[in-house]
Amino acid sequence: MKKVKARLLRISTFPKKWATPHLLVGGTIIILVLVTSISSYFLTPYPPSRMDISNRLLPPTWNHPFGTDHYGRDVLSRVMVGSRNSFAVGLIAVGIGIALGVPAGSMAAFFGGWTDTSLMRIIDALYGFPPVITAVLITSLLGPSLRNSMIAIGLFNIPIFARLTRGNFLSVKESQFVEAAKASGRSNFSIISRHVLPNIGSSIVVQGSTQFALAILAEAALSYLGLGIQPPHPSWGLMLKQAQSFMGLSPWPAIFPGFAIVVTVLGFNLAGDGLRDYLDPRLTRLS
């Protein structure tokens, strides 16, 4: 009977914990943008690169809800496909940061000594360069493309996740359960993967949502500068650049991709705040 009551209590409190305004609003925005991104593979009002000069720079209408650009291309279709590219950059860039930064931070904190010193000096060197300027340099050297934008943005996620992991790892390293795992003869890999990382995973998840938003902004900036995805493929930043010269004639080709960037970044930031509130045990106890 006690087990049944405990299970019912967990079920009744689960929605309440998750029903934080930030997480609900941010999660809803992310889901909507993700659905739009997935649907762009097989469902857009018009082919995103199809030109119709006779209908150029149209305001929003029933046939073109977001209007058309200076080539007569449907803005809604291009915004939808642009969301796909933004999500791809965010996933790859954050994935690179986690895949390389988390192991580096874990090794530095666990082994200490010269390993810690060597790894963290490399991380500090990466962290010391201005991200946007170096991303511009990398994409200039490797050539402008979506793939190179992912690599350039991902490189600057590595030191962020490495320093975050190292700091949290050091706070958990001296815990009793880690000492017990060492005393029982478990391997270093087992201690890190089964005992330490699960206890610091929440902070990595929260940071990941923040870096995802920053990756979308960075991709838009590189595309705006002409160093990201190349025409005729749509990107939110590239759409802003192309619409800039026609703002006096029709602002709609710039308003809608700019609004998409703002809303998507806001969604990830709100979701990150909500996840932090939900996953922080101190806040959970206070509630």
N, C-alpha and C positions, 0 to 999 in steps of 0.2 A: 504493500500500500504506500509506503514511503517513497519507493522508487517511482511509482505512478505519479504521486504528487510532485516530486522533483522534476519529472519529465514535463508535466503540465505547466509547471512554473517556468521552465526554460522556454517552452513553446509560447507562453503568454507574454514573456518579456522580450522575445526575439524581435518582433516587429517594432516594439517601442525603442529598442536600442538602435535599430537601423533607421527609424523614422526621424532622423535629424534633418532639419530643413536643408542644410548645405549638401548633404549626401543625396537626398531625394532630388533636389533641383539639378545638381551637378550630374548625378547618374542618369536622370531623364534626358538631359541635353546630350550626354555622351551616347546614349542608346539611339537617340534620334539621328545624330550625325553618323553613327556607325551603320544604321539601317540605310541611310541615304548613300553612304559609301558603297555598301554591298549591292544595293539596287542599281547603282550606276553601271555595273558590269552588264546588265541585261535590260535595263528599263530607264530610258531617258526620253524626254519629250521629242527631241531631235538629235541627230548625230552631232556631237559637240564641236566638230570641226567643219561642218557643212556651212558654206557661205551663201548668203542671199543679199546681194548688194542693194536690191530694190527695197529691202526692209531693214536697212541699216539704222542704228541708233534710235530704235523705236522705244517709247516708254512702255511700262508694264501694261499688257493687254491680256485678254482671255487666251489668245493663241501663244503669247510669250509672257508668262506671269512675271518674269524678271526683266523683260525687255530684250533688246538685241544690242550687240556691240558694233564697232565701226566696220566690221565685215559682214554684218547681218547674221552673225552666229547667235544662237539662243543662249542667253546668259545663264538661265536655270540649268540647262544641260551641262554647261561648262563648270558651274559651281558644284554640281553633283560629282562630276568626274574629278574636280580639284580636291574634293574631300577625300577621295580615295588616295591620292598622292600624299596628302597631309598625314593621313593615318599611317601610310606605309613608312614615311620618314620618321614619324614618332615611334613606331614599333621597332624599327631597325636601330635607330639612334639610341633609344633607351635600352634595347637589348644588348647593344655593344657595350654600353656603360655598365650594365649589370654583369654581363658575362666576363668582362675583364676587370672591372673595378672591385666587385665583391670578393673574388679570390685574392686579388692583390692586397686589399685591406685586411682580409682574414689572415693571410700568411704573415703580414707585417705585425699584427697584434699578437698572434699565437706564438711565433718563434722569437720575436723581439730581437735585440742585439743588432748585429750588422745587417741582418735581413730586413728588419724594420727600418733601419737608417737608409739602406740602399733603395728600397722600394719607395719610401716616402719622399726621398729627394727627387726621384724620377717623377712621382706624382706632383710634387710641388712645382717642378719645372713645367709640367704640362699646365698646371693651374695658373701659373704666373703670366701666361700669354693672354692677351685680350681675345676672347672667343670669336667675336665676329670678324675681327681683322685677320686672325689666323685661318678661319674658315674661308674667307675670301682668298687668302694666299693659297690654301690647299686646292680649292676648286679652280683657281687660276692655273696652277701647275698641272693638275690632273685633267683639266678640261671641264667645262660646264655640263653637268648632267645630274639627273636625280640620284643616281648611284653615288656619285662623288659627294653630293650634298649630304647623303646619309652617313658616309664615312667621316666627313669633316665635322658634322654635328655630333656623331657618336664618340669621336675622340675626346671631346670636352665633357662628356658625361662620365668618362672613366675616373678622373680625379675626384669628382663629386661623390660618386658611389664608393670609391676607395676610402676617402677620408671619413665618410659617414659610417661605413662598415667598421673601420678601425676604431673609431671612437666608441661605438656601441659594443664592439667586441671586447674592448678593454674593461668596460663596466661589467661585463658578464663573466670574463675570464676567471676571476678569482672566486666565483660562486661555489657553493658547496657541491652542487650537482656536477660541476665540471671537475672538481677535485676528486669526487667519487668515481667519475668515469676514468680519470687518469689512474687512480689506484686500482681499478678493476682490470687494467691492462688493455683498454681499448686503444685502437690506433688513432693517430692524430687526425686522419681523415674522418674517422667515425665520430670523434669528439666534435670536430668543427661542423660536420654536416648534420649530425643527429641531435646535438645538444646545444650548440651555440647559435647557429644560423636560424633555427626555428624561433629562438627567443628574441632575435633582432630583426626578423623578417618584416614585422609591421612597419618599422621605420623605413625600410627599403621600399616597401609598397607605396607608402605615402610620398616619399621622395620621387618615386617613379612617376606618379601622377603629375607632380610639379614639373619634372623634366620633360614629360610628354608635351605639356603646354608650351614650354620654352622651345622645344624642338619644332613645333608647328610655327612659332613665331620666327625662328631662325631660318626655316625653309622658305617662308614667305619673304623674308628679307633677302636671302640669296637669289631667289627667283626674281624679285623686284630689281636686283642689280644685274640680272642677266646671267647669273652663275649657277642657277638651279636647272629645273626642267626647261627644255627648249621648245619654242613654237614648232608645230601648231598644238602641241599637247597642253592642256589647260592646267594652270596652277593658280591658286588664289593670289599669290604675290605677283606673278606674271600678268594676271588679269588687271591688277591695280596699276601696274606700270603701263600696260597698253591703253588703259582707259584714261590715263592722266592727261593726255593731249586733247581729249574730247570732253573734258568736264564742263566746259561752257555750253556745249551743244546737248549733251545728255549725261547726267551724273550717275545714272542707274548702273552702267557696267562697272563702276567703281564702288558704289554703295553696297551692293549685295555681296561681292567677295570680301569686302572689308568687314561687313556685318558678320559673315560666316567665320572669319578669323576671330573676331571679338567674342562671339558666342561660344565657339569651341574652346578657346583658351579659358574663358570664364567657367565653362562646364568642368574642365579638368581641375582648375584651381578650387572650385567649390567641392568637387568630389574628394580632392586631397584633404581639405579641411575637415570634411565629414568623416573620412577614414581615420584621420588622426584622432578626432573626438571619440570615435567608436573603438579604435584599437588601443587607446591609451588606458591602461588599467586604473590609473589614478582617477581619471574622469569617470570611468565606469563605477568605481566605488563611491564617488561623490553623488552619482545619480541614484 
